[in-house]
Amino acid sequence: MKPKKMESERGSVSKFRKFRKDLLIEAVLFLVMLGYFLAAESHSVGENLNMTVVGAAIIAVWTCWTLATARDGLEWVAARVRRRVV
């Protein structure tokens, strides 16, 4: 019979799963940005307003998501450190 995990261990595992999911979405956003750069290669900045707006929106979403991913990663690290100290 497996011993029950302590509450802090369960919290650390769920934070790791959330962080792993965030990293996966981060990779998808990277691929979207790469696709945008390849599609916009022949355009100069401001030449096509639609391309410029789409690029700015992708960069804004990616930036927000990166900050959220960093926060989740730091929470996971803090939970692991707290578990080892306690």
RATA-V764665 format. One record per residue. N is the residue number from 0. RES is the residue in one small letter. D_FIRST is the distance of its C-alpha to the first C-alpha in whole Angstrom. Layout:
BEGIN
[[N:RES:D_FIRST] [N:RES:D_FIRST]]
END
This chain:
BEGIN
[[0:m:0] [1:k:4] [2:p:6] [3:k:9] [4:k:12] [5:m:15] [6:e:18] [7:s:20] [8:e:18] [9:r:18] [10:g:21] [11:s:22] [12:v:20] [13:s:22] [14:k:25] [15:f:25] [16:r:25] [17:k:28] [18:f:29] [19:r:29] [20:k:30] [21:d:33] [22:l:34] [23:l:34] [24:i:36] [25:e:38] [26:a:39] [27:v:40] [28:l:42] [29:f:44] [30:l:44] [31:v:46] [32:m:48] [33:l:49] [34:g:50] [35:y:52] [36:f:54] [37:l:55] [38:a:56] [39:a:58] [40:e:59] [41:s:63] [42:h:63] [43:s:65] [44:v:63] [45:g:65] [46:e:66] [47:n:64] [48:l:63] [49:n:60] [50:m:59] [51:t:59] [52:v:57] [53:v:54] [54:g:54] [55:a:54] [56:a:52] [57:i:49] [58:i:50] [59:a:49] [60:v:46] [61:w:45] [62:t:45] [63:c:44] [64:w:41] [65:t:41] [66:l:41] [67:a:38] [68:t:36] [69:a:37] [70:r:36] [71:d:32] [72:g:32] [73:l:33] [74:e:31] [75:w:28] [76:v:29] [77:a:30] [78:a:26] [79:r:25] [80:v:27] [81:r:27] [82:r:23] [83:r:24] [84:v:27] [85:v:25]]
END
